[in-house]
Amino acid sequence: MLGYLKRLVSTGAAYQFGDILAKAIALLTLPLYTHHLSPDAYGAAEALLTAVILASILLRVGVGEAFIRFYFDDRDAARRERIARTATARSRGSC
């Protein structure tokens, strides 16, 4: 049990480090963006980024979550393979 908790904490720390690093880079580059972009251009870039994030959420439609649920609940190997192929094809089509 203790080994599991150690692994959980170390894995969580790795994700946290990546998240903190990404936010630090964003904070450090913000003055560069605001210096070289006009307020209109910065607003347009922010609106475009928001639209891209929204589109990616809508296009994914929970394929990954559905794959996890149905793949591991099904015991039939042929259906599991079909689920995996469908999820992979759907994910590739939405990128």
URFENZI-V478539 format. One record per pair of residues at least 24 apart in sequence whose ideal C-beta (glycine too) atoms are under 7 Angstrom apart, sorted by sequence separation. I is the first residue (numbers start at 1). J is the second residue. If there is no record, write none. Layout:
BEGIN
I;J + I;J
END
This chain:
BEGIN
63;87 + 63;90 + 63;91 + 60;94 + 59;94
END
